[in-house]
Amino acid sequence: MPVTQSLRVPAQPTAARGFRHPGRIIAGAFLVAVAVGTALLSLPMATPGPGRADLLTALFHATSAVCVTGLATVDTGTYWSGFGQAVILLLIQAGGLGIMTLASLFALLLSRRLGLRARLVAQAETKSLSAADVRRVLGRVVVFSLVSETVVAVVLATRFAVGYDEPLPYAVYSGVFHAVSAFNNAGFSLNADSLIGYVTDPWVSLPIAAAVIVGGLGFPVVFELARSWRRPRTWSVLTRITVVVTLALLVVGTLGYLLAEWRNPRTLGPLGAGDTILAGFVAGVMPRTAGFNNLDMSAVLPETLFLTDALMFIGGGSAGTAGGIKVTTFGLLAYVLWAELRGDPDVEVGRRRVPATNQRQALAVALLSIGVVAVATFAMEALTDFGFEQVLFETVSAFSTVGLSTGITADLPPGAQLLVVALMFIGRIGPLTLASGLALRERARLYQLPEERTIVG
């Protein structure tokens, strides 16, 4: 007998049920953080002058800090006072760890217990595989983050004090600020030219690049590598894809910058061979959503901009501080393509079969992200007079929470700046998380329709 009526599990008749969805709670928490940051940056004490930051400037920088992006319309080191810079630093730290991670930790410290719902919310933020493991994971995440930032801060502060004769208090402050910004892939700098002044200094460039890489790997991958880095055959699919794709992108980024910019007199051309390799490597690391620039991005060649667009869009590891569609999404799609070209019925990664649900999730994230970037680029073109290369670069940088810019951010009209704010927010919480959080209800089908193939291509 043919099926004439859909059989679905009825939704719970509770008005608050939708708000309990982890995706919605995460989005709401980030909105609250942005609102609080905007209010604090709007205070007169947030700027050194007699006035105060206008609402759009405060909103833009609060969103950029919470979403660990790094795009800015004003110079962080001079426009904001010490209080304003401290607010930005705290917003970066909160955004990097995850609002829900911090909230869960505070609940754990106060009550010594976590409810099931709180654990599920934290699980959605930290991407841990088991709700029962969340309590242990949260503590390790915070300890690992603080230790990593402290190590980098000590190295940078020492270099600033010894190598650049900075007063010790400012050297320490600058070291801490740049360490937190680097580990959380934020890209905010106290220097107007970011890292351009340190382009040939390995004691500044390499610690920041290392913090960017480690923070962008993702906490689950870092923890697994710490346990079994000598036994690659035992690595999970997540770790295997993340490590392989990360190394490949670092090589591609470094070689791409070196080949394209080696003779460019405005970037790598004037440097010696050793300094050029150092600068090329650091420049290749930064599109992993770090946002620091050791080269003038307005002076790079068009092919370098295109390469950077691709690297920014891919981003870093899952459950880390990086943005983009994530290297796991990109790597999994590459494995899907390889399996399809070979005619394999299953997608296999390191003696493991990847379920079809993961494949659909990767495809959904990639297609949603492409759609968001395409629509935003179209709107940005209509709102501004800048060229397509600059507009696309700005759009991808905002959506992937990178923070690199060709220098047009401060000159964008208010409508375009609000569009960038929206892109940073969407890019931070993730297209799939946003879509699931906005869904009215979840429904489960108890039947399957007949299968029919169609022509592809």
ZAGU-757086 format. One record per residue (C-alpha): chain; y negated, z negated, x negated; residue number from 0. Coordinates in Angstrom, 3 decimals, m for minus. Example, Ala and Ser with C-alpha at 12.3 -4.5 7.8 and 13.67 -1.06 7.14 Angstrom:
<nodes>
{node A, {4.500, m7.800, m12.300}, 0}
{node A, {1.060, m7.140, m13.670}, 1}
</nodes>
This chain:
<nodes>
{node A, {0.000, 0.000, 0.000}, 0}
{node A, {m3.335, 0.972, m1.556}, 1}
{node A, {m5.804, m1.705, m2.375}, 2}
{node A, {m8.775, m1.529, m0.020}, 3}
{node A, {m10.548, m4.782, m0.799}, 4}
{node A, {m11.574, m6.419, m4.072}, 5}
{node A, {m10.028, m9.799, m4.715}, 6}
{node A, {m12.323, m11.982, m6.766}, 7}
{node A, {m12.469, m15.657, m7.564}, 8}
{node A, {m15.411, m17.076, m5.595}, 9}
{node A, {m18.292, m18.386, m7.636}, 10}
{node A, {m19.125, m22.057, m7.561}, 11}
{node A, {m21.735, m22.685, m4.860}, 12}
{node A, {m23.959, m24.726, m7.168}, 13}
{node A, {m27.540, m23.681, m7.802}, 14}
{node A, {m27.541, m25.186, m11.270}, 15}
{node A, {m24.297, m23.525, m12.317}, 16}
{node A, {m26.084, m20.559, m13.898}, 17}
{node A, {m28.273, m22.776, m16.037}, 18}
{node A, {m25.179, m24.412, m17.509}, 19}
{node A, {m24.188, m21.160, m19.154}, 20}
{node A, {m24.495, m21.705, m22.941}, 21}
{node A, {m26.351, m18.422, m23.385}, 22}
{node A, {m29.026, m19.473, m20.923}, 23}
{node A, {m29.372, m22.934, m22.421}, 24}
{node A, {m29.761, m21.513, m25.927}, 25}
{node A, {m32.399, m19.059, m24.725}, 26}
{node A, {m34.188, m21.846, m22.877}, 27}
{node A, {m34.096, m24.108, m25.923}, 28}
{node A, {m35.643, m21.423, m28.118}, 29}
{node A, {m38.327, m20.828, m25.480}, 30}
{node A, {m39.152, m24.533, m25.490}, 31}
{node A, {m39.332, m24.536, m29.304}, 32}
{node A, {m41.661, m21.527, m29.250}, 33}
{node A, {m43.868, m23.209, m26.633}, 34}
{node A, {m44.080, m26.442, m28.629}, 35}
{node A, {m44.800, m24.527, m31.838}, 36}
{node A, {m47.497, m22.488, m30.119}, 37}
{node A, {m49.164, m25.629, m28.820}, 38}
{node A, {m49.108, m27.285, m32.259}, 39}
{node A, {m50.444, m24.214, m34.048}, 40}
{node A, {m53.229, m23.976, m31.460}, 41}
{node A, {m54.564, m27.398, m32.427}, 42}
{node A, {m57.784, m27.499, m34.505}, 43}
{node A, {m55.983, m29.390, m37.286}, 44}
{node A, {m53.602, m26.439, m37.776}, 45}
{node A, {m56.372, m24.403, m39.451}, 46}
{node A, {m58.669, m25.510, m42.287}, 47}
{node A, {m61.845, m24.113, m40.701}, 48}
{node A, {m63.949, m25.570, m37.902}, 49}
{node A, {m62.290, m23.423, m35.226}, 50}
{node A, {m58.717, m23.023, m34.113}, 51}
{node A, {m56.161, m20.218, m33.962}, 52}
{node A, {m56.305, m18.093, m30.849}, 53}
{node A, {m53.359, m18.250, m28.466}, 54}
{node A, {m51.846, m14.900, m29.499}, 55}
{node A, {m51.922, m15.789, m33.206}, 56}
{node A, {m50.316, m19.168, m32.535}, 57}
{node A, {m47.671, m17.616, m30.271}, 58}
{node A, {m46.882, m14.838, m32.747}, 59}
{node A, {m46.374, m17.176, m35.693}, 60}
{node A, {m44.503, m19.831, m33.720}, 61}
{node A, {m42.077, m17.179, m32.490}, 62}
{node A, {m41.759, m15.667, m35.963}, 63}
{node A, {m40.976, m19.110, m37.437}, 64}
{node A, {m38.513, m20.255, m34.755}, 65}
{node A, {m36.771, m16.867, m34.841}, 66}
{node A, {m36.781, m17.028, m38.682}, 67}
{node A, {m38.391, m13.602, m38.937}, 68}
{node A, {m41.390, m13.883, m41.250}, 69}
{node A, {m43.706, m11.296, m39.712}, 70}
{node A, {m47.285, m12.566, m39.811}, 71}
{node A, {m50.701, m11.375, m38.712}, 72}
{node A, {m52.538, m13.800, m41.020}, 73}
{node A, {m51.940, m15.136, m44.527}, 74}
{node A, {m49.752, m18.237, m44.275}, 75}
{node A, {m51.117, m19.862, m47.426}, 76}
{node A, {m54.811, m19.631, m46.555}, 77}
{node A, {m55.160, m19.293, m42.769}, 78}
{node A, {m53.103, m22.378, m41.900}, 79}
{node A, {m53.875, m25.902, m43.035}, 80}
{node A, {m51.309, m28.243, m44.517}, 81}
{node A, {m50.481, m29.392, m40.994}, 82}
{node A, {m50.092, m25.813, m39.783}, 83}
{node A, {m47.844, m24.918, m42.703}, 84}
{node A, {m45.736, m28.030, m42.071}, 85}
{node A, {m45.324, m26.984, m38.435}, 86}
{node A, {m44.189, m23.522, m39.526}, 87}
{node A, {m41.763, m25.051, m42.029}, 88}
{node A, {m40.233, m27.334, m39.377}, 89}
{node A, {m39.948, m24.457, m36.921}, 90}
{node A, {m38.152, m22.397, m39.568}, 91}
{node A, {m35.697, m25.225, m40.227}, 92}
{node A, {m35.091, m25.793, m36.536}, 93}
{node A, {m34.626, m22.120, m35.846}, 94}
{node A, {m32.320, m21.649, m38.799}, 95}
{node A, {m29.988, m24.483, m37.913}, 96}
{node A, {m30.151, m23.659, m34.248}, 97}
{node A, {m31.880, m25.632, m31.544}, 98}
{node A, {m28.574, m26.498, m29.929}, 99}
{node A, {m27.095, m27.623, m33.240}, 100}
{node A, {m29.948, m30.067, m33.778}, 101}
{node A, {m29.823, m31.283, m30.184}, 102}
{node A, {m26.070, m31.879, m30.421}, 103}
{node A, {m26.485, m33.778, m33.693}, 104}
{node A, {m29.146, m36.017, m32.221}, 105}
{node A, {m26.912, m36.695, m29.216}, 106}
{node A, {m24.027, m37.501, m31.562}, 107}
{node A, {m26.118, m39.910, m33.635}, 108}
{node A, {m27.499, m41.688, m30.584}, 109}
{node A, {m24.386, m41.968, m28.436}, 110}
{node A, {m21.545, m41.433, m30.947}, 111}
{node A, {m20.007, m39.054, m28.469}, 112}
{node A, {m20.363, m35.486, m27.264}, 113}
{node A, {m19.651, m34.388, m23.739}, 114}
{node A, {m17.572, m31.273, m23.152}, 115}
{node A, {m20.583, m29.296, m21.967}, 116}
{node A, {m22.658, m30.251, m25.014}, 117}
{node A, {m19.779, m29.280, m27.302}, 118}
{node A, {m19.445, m25.909, m25.582}, 119}
{node A, {m23.182, m25.275, m25.943}, 120}
{node A, {m23.024, m26.168, m29.634}, 121}
{node A, {m19.975, m23.952, m29.996}, 122}
{node A, {m21.893, m20.984, m28.592}, 123}
{node A, {m24.683, m21.602, m31.105}, 124}
{node A, {m22.539, m22.276, m34.187}, 125}
{node A, {m19.836, m19.710, m33.287}, 126}
{node A, {m17.131, m22.272, m34.097}, 127}
{node A, {m13.726, m21.288, m32.819}, 128}
{node A, {m12.744, m24.579, m31.167}, 129}
{node A, {m14.858, m26.941, m29.103}, 130}
{node A, {m12.926, m29.872, m30.578}, 131}
{node A, {m14.161, m28.891, m34.072}, 132}
{node A, {m17.842, m28.806, m33.174}, 133}
{node A, {m18.602, m32.413, m34.128}, 134}
{node A, {m17.188, m31.954, m37.618}, 135}
{node A, {m18.751, m28.513, m38.037}, 136}
{node A, {m22.240, m29.659, m37.087}, 137}
{node A, {m22.299, m32.324, m39.772}, 138}
{node A, {m21.049, m29.927, m42.415}, 139}
{node A, {m23.614, m27.313, m41.389}, 140}
{node A, {m26.535, m29.702, m41.780}, 141}
{node A, {m25.296, m31.192, m45.068}, 142}
{node A, {m24.577, m27.768, m46.527}, 143}
{node A, {m27.994, m26.460, m45.464}, 144}
{node A, {m29.935, m29.403, m46.875}, 145}
{node A, {m28.000, m29.439, m50.157}, 146}
{node A, {m28.481, m25.691, m50.644}, 147}
{node A, {m32.189, m25.914, m49.905}, 148}
{node A, {m32.583, m28.888, m52.239}, 149}
{node A, {m30.915, m27.114, m55.168}, 150}
{node A, {m33.099, m24.024, m54.756}, 151}
{node A, {m36.219, m26.144, m54.256}, 152}
{node A, {m35.608, m28.038, m57.520}, 153}
{node A, {m35.189, m24.797, m59.484}, 154}
{node A, {m38.299, m23.215, m57.954}, 155}
{node A, {m40.454, m26.331, m58.307}, 156}
{node A, {m39.490, m26.655, m61.956}, 157}
{node A, {m40.332, m23.011, m62.604}, 158}
{node A, {m43.669, m23.196, m60.775}, 159}
{node A, {m44.670, m26.327, m62.705}, 160}
{node A, {m43.451, m25.258, m66.158}, 161}
{node A, {m43.882, m21.489, m66.075}, 162}
{node A, {m47.048, m21.172, m63.999}, 163}
{node A, {m48.809, m24.488, m64.752}, 164}
{node A, {m48.954, m25.440, m61.087}, 165}
{node A, {m49.816, m29.100, m60.387}, 166}
{node A, {m46.572, m30.990, m59.818}, 167}
{node A, {m47.244, m31.934, m56.157}, 168}
{node A, {m48.059, m28.339, m55.236}, 169}
{node A, {m45.133, m27.005, m57.296}, 170}
{node A, {m42.766, m29.283, m55.387}, 171}
{node A, {m44.317, m28.347, m52.048}, 172}
{node A, {m44.163, m24.635, m52.845}, 173}
{node A, {m40.578, m24.951, m54.052}, 174}
{node A, {m39.489, m26.708, m50.870}, 175}
{node A, {m41.350, m24.255, m48.631}, 176}
{node A, {m39.875, m21.163, m50.275}, 177}
{node A, {m36.388, m22.691, m50.513}, 178}
{node A, {m36.280, m23.492, m46.790}, 179}
{node A, {m37.759, m20.111, m45.943}, 180}
{node A, {m35.234, m18.307, m48.158}, 181}
{node A, {m32.090, m20.144, m47.059}, 182}
{node A, {m33.021, m19.658, m43.410}, 183}
{node A, {m33.790, m15.976, m44.041}, 184}
{node A, {m37.312, m16.475, m42.713}, 185}
{node A, {m39.384, m14.725, m45.371}, 186}
{node A, {m42.556, m16.795, m44.950}, 187}
{node A, {m44.388, m17.235, m48.241}, 188}
{node A, {m47.429, m19.188, m49.342}, 189}
{node A, {m48.468, m16.201, m51.469}, 190}
{node A, {m50.442, m13.360, m49.929}, 191}
{node A, {m48.294, m10.824, m51.818}, 192}
{node A, {m44.995, m12.642, m51.113}, 193}
{node A, {m42.804, m12.216, m54.250}, 194}
{node A, {m44.642, m9.272, m55.805}, 195}
{node A, {m46.203, m11.595, m58.376}, 196}
{node A, {m42.710, m12.721, m59.448}, 197}
{node A, {m41.087, m9.292, m59.499}, 198}
{node A, {m40.045, m9.652, m63.156}, 199}
{node A, {m39.306, m13.391, m63.083}, 200}
{node A, {m35.564, m14.067, m62.639}, 201}
{node A, {m36.132, m17.836, m62.345}, 202}
{node A, {m37.963, m17.279, m59.062}, 203}
{node A, {m36.436, m14.054, m57.751}, 204}
{node A, {m32.744, m14.841, m58.304}, 205}
{node A, {m32.664, m18.354, m56.742}, 206}
{node A, {m34.438, m17.009, m53.679}, 207}
{node A, {m32.063, m14.027, m53.514}, 208}
{node A, {m29.070, m16.373, m53.871}, 209}
{node A, {m30.343, m18.592, m51.047}, 210}
{node A, {m30.814, m15.523, m48.862}, 211}
{node A, {m27.255, m14.320, m49.512}, 212}
{node A, {m25.613, m17.712, m48.982}, 213}
{node A, {m27.620, m18.487, m45.863}, 214}
{node A, {m26.870, m15.041, m44.485}, 215}
{node A, {m23.100, m15.236, m44.979}, 216}
{node A, {m22.599, m17.544, m42.040}, 217}
{node A, {m21.380, m21.121, m42.065}, 218}
{node A, {m17.746, m20.444, m41.042}, 219}
{node A, {m17.366, m17.919, m43.857}, 220}
{node A, {m18.919, m20.234, m46.454}, 221}
{node A, {m16.642, m23.099, m45.422}, 222}
{node A, {m13.533, m20.918, m45.536}, 223}
{node A, {m14.469, m19.508, m48.934}, 224}
{node A, {m14.951, m23.031, m50.233}, 225}
{node A, {m11.408, m23.873, m49.142}, 226}
{node A, {m9.546, m20.728, m50.120}, 227}
{node A, {m11.689, m18.500, m52.319}, 228}
{node A, {m8.757, m18.090, m54.696}, 229}
{node A, {m6.426, m16.883, m51.920}, 230}
{node A, {m8.017, m13.795, m50.355}, 231}
{node A, {m4.777, m12.902, m48.569}, 232}
{node A, {m5.164, m16.000, m46.420}, 233}
{node A, {m8.701, m15.188, m45.343}, 234}
{node A, {m9.417, m14.768, m41.652}, 235}
{node A, {m10.570, m11.457, m40.220}, 236}
{node A, {m14.118, m12.842, m39.970}, 237}
{node A, {m14.258, m13.827, m43.639}, 238}
{node A, {m12.555, m10.677, m44.838}, 239}
{node A, {m14.950, m8.354, m42.987}, 240}
{node A, {m18.014, m10.414, m43.879}, 241}
{node A, {m17.274, m10.549, m47.608}, 242}
{node A, {m16.258, m6.894, m47.932}, 243}
{node A, {m19.191, m5.504, m45.945}, 244}
{node A, {m21.689, m7.888, m47.561}, 245}
{node A, {m20.679, m6.849, m51.075}, 246}
{node A, {m20.748, m3.184, m50.073}, 247}
{node A, {m24.231, m3.478, m48.582}, 248}
{node A, {m25.552, m5.339, m51.620}, 249}
{node A, {m24.300, m2.542, m53.864}, 250}
{node A, {m25.642, 0.175, m51.560}, 251}
{node A, {m29.003, m1.561, m51.226}, 252}
{node A, {m29.423, m2.106, m54.952}, 253}
{node A, {m28.378, 1.419, m55.936}, 254}
{node A, {m30.435, 2.910, m53.129}, 255}
{node A, {m33.616, 1.183, m54.242}, 256}
{node A, {m32.988, 2.010, m57.904}, 257}
{node A, {m32.283, 5.694, m57.260}, 258}
{node A, {m35.171, 6.179, m54.839}, 259}
{node A, {m37.864, 4.098, m56.525}, 260}
{node A, {m37.013, 4.332, m60.242}, 261}
{node A, {m39.812, 6.807, m60.978}, 262}
{node A, {m42.207, 5.718, m58.234}, 263}
{node A, {m45.381, 4.704, m60.127}, 264}
{node A, {m46.375, 2.331, m57.310}, 265}
{node A, {m43.151, 0.307, m57.265}, 266}
{node A, {m40.446, 0.344, m59.974}, 267}
{node A, {m41.925, 3.046, m62.196}, 268}
{node A, {m44.077, 0.846, m64.482}, 269}
{node A, {m41.298, m1.711, m65.124}, 270}
{node A, {m38.900, m1.782, m68.050}, 271}
{node A, {m35.207, m1.068, m67.579}, 272}
{node A, {m34.127, m4.708, m67.284}, 273}
{node A, {m36.974, m5.620, m64.973}, 274}
{node A, {m36.294, m2.542, m62.869}, 275}
{node A, {m32.663, m3.532, m62.320}, 276}
{node A, {m33.714, m7.085, m61.419}, 277}
{node A, {m36.374, m5.842, m59.014}, 278}
{node A, {m34.001, m3.291, m57.484}, 279}
{node A, {m31.332, m5.920, m56.859}, 280}
{node A, {m33.750, m8.392, m55.256}, 281}
{node A, {m35.304, m5.634, m53.151}, 282}
{node A, {m31.826, m4.607, m52.011}, 283}
{node A, {m31.028, m8.185, m50.967}, 284}
{node A, {m34.136, m8.767, m48.859}, 285}
{node A, {m33.345, m6.333, m45.998}, 286}
{node A, {m30.460, m8.688, m45.157}, 287}
{node A, {m33.146, m10.204, m42.883}, 288}
{node A, {m34.879, m12.301, m45.561}, 289}
{node A, {m38.379, m10.873, m45.202}, 290}
{node A, {m39.620, m11.536, m48.742}, 291}
{node A, {m40.863, m8.437, m50.499}, 292}
{node A, {m41.046, m8.089, m54.278}, 293}
{node A, {m42.282, m4.504, m53.884}, 294}
{node A, {m45.193, m3.138, m51.880}, 295}
{node A, {m43.395, m1.761, m48.813}, 296}
{node A, {m46.367, 0.435, m47.947}, 297}
{node A, {m45.876, 2.238, m51.287}, 298}
{node A, {m42.137, 2.946, m51.116}, 299}
{node A, {m40.834, 6.449, m50.425}, 300}
{node A, {m39.708, 7.616, m46.953}, 301}
{node A, {m36.056, 7.641, m47.989}, 302}
{node A, {m36.378, 3.998, m49.062}, 303}
{node A, {m37.855, 3.099, m45.691}, 304}
{node A, {m34.916, 4.789, m43.956}, 305}
{node A, {m32.394, 2.935, m46.131}, 306}
{node A, {m34.176, m0.333, m45.413}, 307}
{node A, {m34.121, 0.403, m41.675}, 308}
{node A, {m30.339, 0.758, m41.809}, 309}
{node A, {m29.837, m2.390, m43.893}, 310}
{node A, {m32.131, m4.431, m41.644}, 311}
{node A, {m30.390, m3.231, m38.489}, 312}
{node A, {m26.972, m4.284, m39.819}, 313}
{node A, {m28.267, m7.662, m40.977}, 314}
{node A, {m26.139, m10.533, m42.249}, 315}
{node A, {m23.129, m12.621, m41.283}, 316}
{node A, {m22.293, m14.175, m37.936}, 317}
{node A, {m23.172, m17.843, m37.362}, 318}
{node A, {m25.615, m17.735, m40.274}, 319}
{node A, {m29.376, m17.632, m40.521}, 320}
{node A, {m29.575, m13.834, m40.734}, 321}
{node A, {m30.293, m11.436, m37.882}, 322}
{node A, {m29.386, m7.850, m37.087}, 323}
{node A, {m26.240, m6.771, m35.286}, 324}
{node A, {m24.289, m8.656, m38.007}, 325}
{node A, {m22.033, m7.305, m40.722}, 326}
{node A, {m18.981, m8.296, m38.674}, 327}
{node A, {m20.078, m6.003, m35.859}, 328}
{node A, {m20.734, m3.143, m38.252}, 329}
{node A, {m17.524, m3.752, m40.192}, 330}
{node A, {m15.376, m4.029, m37.078}, 331}
{node A, {m16.766, m0.761, m35.732}, 332}
{node A, {m15.957, 0.854, m39.077}, 333}
{node A, {m12.355, m0.359, m38.768}, 334}
{node A, {m12.224, 0.960, m35.188}, 335}
{node A, {m13.449, 4.354, m36.378}, 336}
{node A, {m10.917, 4.393, m39.218}, 337}
{node A, {m8.062, 3.521, m36.850}, 338}
{node A, {m9.145, 6.253, m34.438}, 339}
{node A, {m9.343, 8.862, m37.200}, 340}
{node A, {m5.846, 7.933, m38.347}, 341}
{node A, {m4.484, 7.886, m34.827}, 342}
{node A, {m3.371, 4.245, m35.069}, 343}
{node A, {m2.779, 2.540, m31.707}, 344}
{node A, {m4.184, m0.781, m32.961}, 345}
{node A, {m7.108, m1.864, m35.124}, 346}
{node A, {m5.756, m3.908, m38.021}, 347}
{node A, {m7.690, m5.932, m40.581}, 348}
{node A, {m5.756, m7.669, m43.349}, 349}
{node A, {m2.382, m7.855, m41.557}, 350}
{node A, {m4.084, m8.963, m38.337}, 351}
{node A, {m4.546, m6.992, m35.129}, 352}
{node A, {m8.040, m7.162, m33.640}, 353}
{node A, {m7.945, m7.568, m29.836}, 354}
{node A, {m9.585, m4.974, m27.609}, 355}
{node A, {m12.058, m7.575, m26.312}, 356}
{node A, {m13.529, m7.993, m29.804}, 357}
{node A, {m13.835, m4.241, m30.150}, 358}
{node A, {m15.699, m3.979, m26.829}, 359}
{node A, {m17.994, m6.843, m27.820}, 360}
{node A, {m18.886, m5.123, m31.098}, 361}
{node A, {m19.559, m1.857, m29.282}, 362}
{node A, {m21.658, m3.629, m26.646}, 363}
{node A, {m23.768, m5.433, m29.268}, 364}
{node A, {m24.363, m2.221, m31.238}, 365}
{node A, {m25.255, m0.091, m28.213}, 366}
{node A, {m27.482, m2.754, m26.651}, 367}
{node A, {m29.285, m3.179, m29.958}, 368}
{node A, {m29.793, 0.558, m30.395}, 369}
{node A, {m31.150, 0.729, m26.868}, 370}
{node A, {m33.579, m2.130, m27.418}, 371}
{node A, {m34.870, m0.648, m30.683}, 372}
{node A, {m35.220, 2.830, m29.134}, 373}
{node A, {m37.156, 1.599, m26.093}, 374}
{node A, {m39.347, m0.691, m28.196}, 375}
{node A, {m40.122, 2.095, m30.677}, 376}
{node A, {m41.116, 4.387, m27.820}, 377}
{node A, {m43.400, 1.699, m26.383}, 378}
{node A, {m44.868, 0.899, m29.801}, 379}
{node A, {m45.662, 4.553, m30.394}, 380}
{node A, {m47.552, 4.605, m27.092}, 381}
{node A, {m49.467, 1.429, m27.925}, 382}
{node A, {m50.494, 2.268, m31.501}, 383}
{node A, {m51.758, 5.153, m33.625}, 384}
{node A, {m49.410, 4.508, m36.555}, 385}
{node A, {m46.830, 7.036, m37.725}, 386}
{node A, {m43.241, 7.037, m36.550}, 387}
{node A, {m41.835, 5.748, m39.874}, 388}
{node A, {m44.129, 2.727, m39.856}, 389}
{node A, {m43.520, 1.985, m36.176}, 390}
{node A, {m39.738, 2.264, m36.465}, 391}
{node A, {m39.770, 0.043, m39.552}, 392}
{node A, {m41.826, m2.622, m37.757}, 393}
{node A, {m39.617, m2.473, m34.673}, 394}
{node A, {m36.332, m2.763, m36.560}, 395}
{node A, {m37.763, m5.540, m38.731}, 396}
{node A, {m38.821, m7.555, m35.680}, 397}
{node A, {m35.606, m7.037, m33.726}, 398}
{node A, {m33.417, m7.814, m36.761}, 399}
{node A, {m35.603, m10.874, m37.545}, 400}
{node A, {m36.262, m9.574, m41.060}, 401}
{node A, {m40.015, m9.871, m41.549}, 402}
{node A, {m40.575, m6.914, m43.862}, 403}
{node A, {m43.559, m4.739, m42.966}, 404}
{node A, {m45.441, m1.751, m44.249}, 405}
{node A, {m48.635, m3.725, m43.696}, 406}
{node A, {m49.441, m2.777, m40.113}, 407}
{node A, {m48.606, m6.102, m38.420}, 408}
{node A, {m52.121, m7.533, m38.551}, 409}
{node A, {m53.595, m4.253, m37.254}, 410}
{node A, {m51.375, m4.002, m34.177}, 411}
{node A, {m53.224, m4.264, m30.847}, 412}
{node A, {m52.506, m7.316, m28.668}, 413}
{node A, {m50.020, m5.436, m26.486}, 414}
{node A, {m48.026, m4.314, m29.504}, 415}
{node A, {m48.066, m7.834, m30.966}, 416}
{node A, {m46.648, m9.202, m27.707}, 417}
{node A, {m43.944, m6.542, m27.901}, 418}
{node A, {m43.095, m7.711, m31.428}, 419}
{node A, {m42.913, m11.295, m30.129}, 420}
{node A, {m40.406, m10.212, m27.482}, 421}
{node A, {m38.363, m8.299, m30.056}, 422}
{node A, {m38.188, m11.279, m32.398}, 423}
{node A, {m37.001, m13.517, m29.576}, 424}
{node A, {m34.376, m11.068, m28.325}, 425}
{node A, {m33.177, m10.384, m31.845}, 426}
{node A, {m32.783, m14.089, m32.664}, 427}
{node A, {m30.685, m15.162, m29.693}, 428}
{node A, {m28.711, m11.916, m29.684}, 429}
{node A, {m28.538, m9.071, m27.176}, 430}
{node A, {m25.116, m10.076, m25.895}, 431}
{node A, {m26.093, m13.752, m25.548}, 432}
{node A, {m29.231, m12.771, m23.669}, 433}
{node A, {m27.342, m10.431, m21.366}, 434}
{node A, {m24.676, m13.013, m20.591}, 435}
{node A, {m27.275, m15.706, m20.082}, 436}
{node A, {m29.139, m13.571, m17.541}, 437}
{node A, {m25.993, m12.676, m15.603}, 438}
{node A, {m26.073, m14.193, m12.130}, 439}
{node A, {m22.423, m15.165, m12.071}, 440}
{node A, {m19.088, m14.527, m13.697}, 441}
{node A, {m16.313, m12.889, m11.682}, 442}
{node A, {m12.655, m12.426, m12.472}, 443}
{node A, {m10.682, m9.491, m11.013}, 444}
{node A, {m7.135, m10.106, m9.914}, 445}
{node A, {m6.121, m6.451, m9.970}, 446}
{node A, {m6.362, m3.288, m12.081}, 447}
{node A, {m7.297, 0.177, m10.907}, 448}
{node A, {m5.172, 3.223, m11.766}, 449}
{node A, {m5.803, 4.596, m15.253}, 450}
{node A, {m7.336, 8.059, m15.766}, 451}
{node A, {m8.382, 9.636, m19.056}, 452}
{node A, {m11.541, 11.667, m19.460}, 453}
{node A, {m12.760, 14.199, m21.995}, 454}
{node A, {m14.585, 12.640, m24.943}, 455}
{node A, {m16.856, 14.793, m27.106}, 456}
</nodes>
